[in-house]
């Protein structure tokens, strides 16, 4: 598999334009780099040909509703049950006022 020499390729996660998807085509090229994050120490980005790409499937009303429900759940504090207006940090597990309440009471 070639690792360079393509100018008409895109990476699936960063498609340019963003309205394309690989559509079942084979990988055209890859980019390899060393990384401390990966167990193997080597990460890869797979590149796909733009001329063979397909348009992204349109969002259905059911999928839009499911995504809205999931985002609402991510913004809802499990302690007080209020919509925090932002995604609850997983490091805290609750909204910032609920996290700070024990510290303020002491």
N, C-alpha and C positions, 0 to 999 in steps of 0.2 A: 504494500500500500504506500503510495507516495506521501511524503511529508511536506512538500512544498511545490510551487509551480502552478497553483490554481488561483485565479482572480475572481471567478464567478461562483464562489461557494459561501455558505453561511453556517454558523453554529446554531443548532436547534434552539438553545435557551436564549440566544441573542440574535434572533433572526432579523435581518435588515432587508427589506421592510418587515416589520413585526407581524404582518398578516399572512405569513407563509409557514408551512410545516413540511417535514421531509416526505410524507406520503408513502412510506414503505420502500423508498429507494435505498440502495446500498450506500455506505459511507464512501465519500469521494477522496477524502484525505483526513489526516489527523495531526494534531499538535500535541507533543509530549513535553512535559516539564517535571522537574523535581519538586517535591512538596513535602513538607514536614507533617502536614495534616493527614495524608493518606498512609495506611499501614504499609503498603508496598514501597512508598517513597516516590512513586511516579504517578502522575495524573495525566489524563488525556481529554482533549476536546475533539469531538468528531465533527467533520465538516461535510456539508451536503451541497449538491449542485442546485443553484437557483433556477436554472432553466427546467429542471425536473420537479421542482417543488409544487405543492398544491396549496390552494388557499385554505386558511383556517376555517374550521366548521363554525357556523354561526351559533351564538349563544341562544339556547332554548329558554323559554320562560321558567320551566321547572329547574333547570340548572342555575339560572339567575336567582331564583328564590332560595335554592339550597345554599348558594354562596353567601347570600345576604344573611341567612339564618346562622351559618357558621361564623361569619364576621361578628354578628351580634353576640354570639356565645363567647367569642374571644375578648370582647369588650366588657362583658358583664362580670362584676366582681363576685366571687363565690362567697365572700364574707357578708357583705351588705346587700348584694343583689342589685345594685345600681349599675346603669350604663356609665362607665368611666369616661367615655368619649375618646378613648385611646385603647390600643391592644394591651391587655394586662401583661406585665413582664413575667415571664416564667420563673425568673430568679426570685421574685417576690411572692408570686402565687395569689396576689390580691392587689387591689388598687392602692395607690400611694397613701391616701388618707387612712385607710384601714391598717396599713403597714406601720404608719407613724403613730397611730393612736396609743399603743402601749408605751412607747417612748415618751409621749407627751404626758401621759397619766402619771408616770413615775417621778 
